[in-house]
Amino acid sequence: MIELLRLLVNVLTWMVILHVVMSYFLPPYHVLREGLERIIEPLLSPIRRIMPPVAGLDFSPLVLILLINLLGNMLANLLSF
């Protein structure tokens, strides 16, 4: 169970990273980019409402990665008991 949780955390983390990278290189209506946006944007939206971009830089993907890893570690610790 813990291994499945860690796999999910890793997959979500890489999806956020891919989302950011693809936003620089692919057009907005590319199939891969649209698919990732459907998954990642609902997770980023609440963070963006609380923490707007600073000097044109959006730190919400970094915050999301940190939150995913924090929650994953907390759940792994709870499941290990």
C-alpha positions, 0 to 999 in steps of 0.5 A: 500500500505504501509503495502504491502511495509513493508511486502516485506521489511520483507520478503526480510530481512528474505530471506537474513538472511536465505541465510546466515544461510543456507550457513553454514549448507546446501550443495551448491547444496541443492534445498532450498539453490539454490532457495534462491541464485537465488533471493539474489545473484543478489542483493549481487553481486554489493555490493560485487564488491564495498565492498570486504570481510574484513579479510575473513568476508563478510559484504555484507548481512548486507549492503543489509539488511540495504539498503532494510530497508532504501529504504523501509522506504524512500518509505513508507514516500513518500507514506504516503504523 
